[in-house]
């Protein structure tokens, strides 16, 4: 099993290219099930989760081809996806267990074919993340749903019918699934308390390019007029704001200066505010975002994760690592997932002073971290340990980095190009 070795203490300086958003690409790929014509997606990142979704779609009868003739297609970043009716409308456990986003095929399958059988999902062990909101929303559109032997079996023999959906809490996945289901439902659907994340808006814009009628994109109320069918389209995936945010923290924690080419500053407001208050400078440039540390030390800042436009839960572990080497104390409160502090014991092994109290962690900054052998537990926790290793004295080994490969493309190469001493070890 691969490991990553880091020798810390190097200030990162240089340029890093930000890839396409994993969290945007996965629902866009699932949207290919909504039409028999070809959906061409550009700027796809090279990640394990993208491969998992491609394999799942192929299992469901989607022809998945790399379009090498498209701009950027020669590097495998453009997929042409063409969905015929699957012989078996089942998303099997063996594929779905690897990635929670696999449940996003449920809405499109049901909307287009009137039936879907999808395994209850897996993914990172950061909390239960139930699919109740997905299922309740589909029932509001007329679906009949049964849970049997670990599978969601949904039926709508006469097709889905528009309705009013009010989420009791904000859910990105449920918003995306119900949005895809609603575009082929008869009549109008309104989704209230919808997630406002940029990835949701990106999906909505792609669906509009495919012929859907959607109002309220980017707001918490979406209105969808169902169409009889959608057509193909060509669409470019937005930049990955979490990858950009992670490298922004890397610049701050090492006292470096990085240009993040292709990053979208407009989607990083909450992080930019935290970084500025902590003593880093993050600015919009003509080609992306620039980040550098402006002072000699990082200041402790309180952070609470919230749905967009609040501070993203996918950046919580990274910002906690930054606060671990700050001057003063900070409180990190996780309001999205109930089990997202699994990186804390590993950071403490490096000398961090962190105490968890329920949904909050008190972080008392220490002058420096020390290298150690560590175990990654999930995607964002794994990259927080990479960041800790970059700032630590001595050598750090991060084990179980297959988590990292689900969401970060060529991370060792990108960091090495900016002065980091980091390498992958293969057993």
SVG drawing of the C-alpha trace seen along z (x, -y; Angstrom):
<svg xmlns="http://www.w3.org/2000/svg" viewBox="-49 -41 63 49">
<polyline fill="none" stroke="black" stroke-width="0.4" points="0.0,0.0 1.4,-3.4 2.7,-5.9 3.9,-9.5 7.1,-10.7 7.6,-14.4 10.6,-16.3 9.1,-19.6 10.4,-23.1 10.4,-24.3 8.5,-27.5 6.5,-26.8 7.0,-29.2 5.8,-28.9 2.7,-28.1 0.1,-25.3 -2.5,-24.5 -5.9,-23.9 -7.9,-21.1 -11.6,-20.6 -13.8,-20.1 -14.4,-16.6 -17.6,-17.5 -18.9,-19.2 -17.8,-16.5 -19.5,-13.6 -23.1,-14.9 -22.4,-16.2 -21.4,-12.7 -24.5,-11.3 -26.6,-13.8 -25.6,-11.9 -28.2,-9.4 -30.9,-12.0 -30.5,-11.9 -29.8,-9.5 -27.6,-12.1 -24.0,-12.7 -22.9,-14.8 -19.3,-16.0 -17.6,-17.1 -14.3,-18.9 -11.8,-19.8 -12.4,-16.5 -9.7,-15.8 -7.7,-12.5 -9.0,-11.1 -10.0,-7.7 -13.6,-8.9 -13.9,-10.0 -12.9,-6.5 -15.4,-4.9 -18.2,-7.0 -17.2,-6.1 -17.2,-2.4 -20.6,-2.8 -22.1,-4.6 -20.6,-1.9 -22.3,0.7 -25.6,-1.2 -25.1,-1.1 -23.4,-4.4 -20.8,-4.5 -17.9,-6.3 -15.2,-7.6 -12.3,-9.9 -12.4,-12.5 -8.8,-13.1 -9.7,-15.5 -11.4,-18.0 -9.3,-20.9 -7.5,-19.3 -8.9,-15.9 -5.5,-14.4 -4.8,-14.2 -8.0,-12.4 -9.8,-15.3 -12.7,-15.3 -15.3,-12.4 -18.1,-11.8 -21.0,-10.1 -23.9,-8.5 -26.6,-6.7 -28.8,-4.0 -31.5,-2.2 -29.7,0.2 -30.7,3.8 -30.4,3.8 -31.1,0.5 -29.1,1.5 -26.1,-0.4 -24.4,2.5 -23.0,2.5 -19.4,3.3 -19.2,-0.1 -21.5,-2.3 -19.7,-1.3 -16.5,-3.0 -18.0,-6.4 -21.0,-8.1 -21.7,-10.2 -22.7,-7.1 -26.2,-7.6 -26.6,-10.5 -27.5,-8.0 -30.8,-7.4 -32.7,-10.5 -31.7,-10.4 -32.4,-6.7 -35.8,-7.0 -36.7,-10.1 -35.8,-8.7 -36.7,-5.0 -39.2,-4.9 -37.2,-2.5 -33.9,-2.4 -32.2,-0.1 -29.2,-1.6 -27.2,-0.3 -27.1,-2.3 -23.8,-4.3 -20.4,-4.2 -17.5,-6.7 -15.5,-8.4 -16.2,-7.4 -17.0,-10.9 -20.5,-10.4 -23.8,-8.6 -24.9,-11.1 -28.3,-9.4 -30.1,-9.5 -33.5,-10.2 -33.7,-13.6 -33.1,-12.1 -35.9,-9.5 -38.4,-11.9 -37.9,-14.3 -38.5,-11.6 -41.6,-10.5 -42.8,-14.1 -42.5,-13.6 -44.6,-10.5 -42.0,-7.8 -42.6,-4.5 -39.6,-3.6 -38.7,-0.4 -35.5,0.4 -34.6,4.1 -31.4,6.0 -29.3,2.9 -30.7,1.4 -33.0,-1.5 -35.7,-0.3 -37.5,-3.2 -40.4,-3.0 -42.4,-5.6 -44.2,-3.6 -46.2,-6.6 -43.3,-8.9 -42.5,-11.5 -44.8,-14.4 -43.7,-17.9 -44.2,-18.9 -43.0,-21.1 -39.9,-19.9 -38.8,-21.7 -35.6,-20.3 -35.6,-20.4 -31.8,-20.9 -29.4,-21.8 -28.1,-18.9 -25.9,-19.2 -26.4,-15.6 -30.2,-15.6 -30.5,-19.0 -28.5,-17.5 -30.4,-14.3 -33.8,-16.0 -32.8,-18.6 -31.9,-15.9 -35.1,-14.0 -37.3,-17.2 -36.0,-18.2 -37.9,-15.2 -40.9,-15.3 -44.3,-16.4 -45.1,-19.9 -43.4,-22.3 -41.2,-21.4 -40.0,-23.8 -37.1,-22.9 -36.9,-25.1 -34.0,-25.4 -31.8,-24.1 -28.1,-23.9 -26.4,-27.0 -22.9,-25.5 -21.1,-26.4 -21.2,-22.7 -25.0,-22.7 -25.2,-25.8 -22.7,-24.2 -25.0,-21.2 -28.0,-23.4 -26.2,-25.4 -25.2,-22.1 -28.8,-20.9 -30.0,-24.2 -27.4,-23.6 -29.1,-20.2 -32.5,-21.8 -33.8,-22.0 -35.8,-25.0 -34.5,-26.0 -34.9,-29.3 -33.2,-30.5 -29.8,-29.1 -27.4,-30.0 -30.3,-30.7 -32.0,-28.6 -35.1,-28.2 -35.1,-26.3 -38.0,-26.2 -38.0,-23.6 -40.4,-23.1 -40.2,-19.5 -39.3,-18.6 -40.3,-15.6 -36.6,-15.0 -33.2,-16.6 -30.5,-16.7 -26.8,-16.5 -24.4,-19.3 -20.8,-20.2 -19.9,-21.6 -16.7,-22.5 -16.4,-21.6 -15.7,-24.5 -12.3,-24.7 -12.0,-22.8 -12.4,-25.3 -11.3,-22.7 -8.1,-21.9 -7.4,-25.6 -8.2,-26.1 -5.9,-23.3 -2.9,-24.8 -3.8,-28.2 -3.4,-26.8 -0.2,-25.1 1.2,-28.6 0.1,-30.0 1.4,-27.1 4.8,-27.1 5.3,-30.8 5.3,-30.6 4.0,-32.4 1.9,-30.5 0.0,-31.4 -3.0,-29.1 -3.6,-29.1 -7.2,-28.6 -8.6,-29.0 -11.9,-30.9 -11.6,-33.5 -15.4,-34.2 -16.1,-30.7 -13.4,-31.1 -14.7,-34.1 -15.2,-32.3 -11.7,-30.8 -10.2,-34.1 -11.7,-35.8 -10.2,-33.2 -6.8,-33.3 -6.7,-37.1 -7.6,-37.2 -5.0,-34.6 -2.2,-36.6 -2.1,-35.4 -2.9,-37.4 -5.1,-36.0 -5.9,-38.0 -7.6,-37.6 -5.2,-37.7 -5.8,-37.7 -5.0,-34.0 -6.4,-32.8 -5.6,-33.4 -2.3,-34.4 -1.6,-33.5 1.3,-34.4 2.0,-34.7 2.3,-38.4 3.6,-38.1 6.0,-36.0 3.3,-34.0 -0.2,-32.7 -2.9,-34.1 -5.6,-31.8 -9.1,-32.3 -12.4,-30.7 -14.1,-28.8 -17.5,-27.2 -18.4,-25.1 -21.6,-26.0 -23.4,-25.5 -22.3,-27.8 -21.6,-30.7 -20.2,-29.8 -16.9,-28.1 -16.9,-24.6 -16.7,-21.5 -14.3,-20.1 -11.7,-22.7 -12.2,-22.1 -9.3,-19.6 -6.9,-21.8 -7.7,-25.0 -7.4,-23.1 -3.8,-22.1 -3.1,-25.8 -4.5,-26.8 -2.4,-24.1 0.8,-26.2 -0.8,-29.6 -0.2,-32.1 -3.0,-31.9 -6.1,-29.6 -9.0,-28.9 -12.2,-27.0 -13.2,-24.9 -16.9,-23.9 -18.1,-21.3 -21.8,-21.7 -22.2,-19.5 -20.8,-16.1 -20.7,-14.5 -17.5,-12.5 -15.1,-14.8 -12.4,-15.1 -10.6,-11.8 -7.5,-13.7 -7.1,-15.2 -5.3,-12.2 -2.8,-12.1 -2.1,-15.8 -1.7,-15.4 0.9,-12.7 2.9,-15.5 2.7,-17.7 -0.5,-19.6 -2.6,-20.7 -6.2,-20.0 -9.1,-19.0 -12.4,-17.9 -15.6,-18.7 -18.6,-17.4 -18.9,-19.2 -16.1,-21.7 -12.3,-21.4 -10.2,-23.8 -6.9,-24.3 -4.0,-25.9 -1.3,-26.8 2.2,-25.4 5.5,-26.8 6.1,-23.8 5.0,-20.3 7.3,-17.3 7.4,-14.7 5.7,-11.3 4.3,-8.2 0.6,-8.9 -2.6,-7.1 -5.0,-8.8 -8.7,-8.1 -10.6,-10.0 -10.0,-12.2 -9.7,-15.6 -8.1,-14.3 -5.4,-12.7 -4.5,-16.1 -4.5,-17.8 -1.7,-15.4 0.2,-16.3 0.0,-20.0 1.1,-19.2 4.1,-17.3 5.0,-20.3 5.2,-22.5 6.8,-20.0 10.4,-19.5 11.8,-16.2 10.2,-13.4 6.5,-12.6 5.1,-9.4 1.4,-9.3 -0.1,-5.8 -3.3,-4.8 -3.0,-7.5 -5.5,-5.9 -7.9,-8.3 -5.9,-11.1 -6.1,-9.8 -9.8,-10.1 -9.6,-13.9 -6.1,-15.3 -4.5,-14.8 -0.7,-14.6 -0.3,-16.2 3.3,-15.2 4.3,-16.5 2.5,-19.8 4.1,-20.3 7.6,-19.2 7.4,-21.8 7.1,-24.5 10.0,-23.4 8.4,-20.7 10.4,-17.6 7.7,-15.0 7.7,-11.6 5.4,-8.6 6.7,-5.3 5.4,-2.1 5.6,1.1"/>
</svg>
